[in-house]
């Protein structure tokens, strides 16, 4: 029964992909394009093409969405979109709730997906006991250590990697948050130290990552800050504390790097000895639905992400932050009219970006960009 459902979903996806309109109008060249993005990534020597999942979100209620998400030929990795965050997992101090996060772990394991665990320390989606507590540097560090240690021990080797610290930079400065205010800049390296100690004590092989947005542009002030203050800062404590960097890649059609820029910055991170993941890729259009020009630009951006990753040995894979527009976190009402950032439009209609992903993994020119 399950097989039938999966095949039906894939058939729908394949049909949609082959019907993707191209800029040149040439449908025949597209007919052989595979929609099995993960298989294409593996064939190209990478570890995955993945897709995040929020089991608290509407996408989880969509049978078709989940049938496609479940197909390990299409997506070979996932990231819990929300459910491992502090507000869900430790809603009261010392009281942990793993129920929602465990569901994603189970779904990932059932479908053979690697799991990028996300995240341990971030200024957003914190429970009020953290944001409103009366802390000293020592008591907040102890709470942070307990959270990190308990999470790492609970999920163990079901995580391929952990985003230990998320979005600690805003422009060329540390993001203002409770950890910075109470502990100071060292909270970043301390979080990695606690994570490393937990991994060592548990004998796990999980890789420890820093994850951020807007760090995909070589020479940009934020990129330089992350390299010099955060990544090198953690390594100055001990190079063993950090194994990778996640480039979120939340882009828009008029704000995205070229494939060459992605490759250049990914290589710069690799040169620090770090593994690189593209972790939350999506590309918003300025208006919805995307017009023809925006669809081509969006395809170009997705193509650039994959091609850039392909060019760098230490880039392990690409993960999209959802794959159908109607379920994306980016909705026009709350984003100045911008939206539709995924490779599939509402109602699962394939966009040029879906072909671009297949073309990039296949190492062929982008016909839809
Ligand atoms: O849980 C409540 C629910 O009870 C309520 O009914 C509903 C009404 O809006 O809101 C629900 O909470 C929402 C939550 O997602 C779960 O769906 C929040 O309002 C909403 O703000 C929250 O958004 C998440 C966002 O992180 C928070 O910053 C997105 O789903 C999630 O995709 C997004 O993910 C982040 C990454 O973790 C880090 N990088 C950026 C990325 C995009 O912002």
Boltz pocket constraint, residues with backbone or C-beta under 6 A from the ligand:
constraints:
  - pocket:
      binder: B
      contacts: [[A, 54], [A, 56], [A, 57], [A, 81], [A, 82], [A, 124], [A, 125], [A, 166], [A, 248], [A, 280], [A, 329]]
      max_distance: 6.0
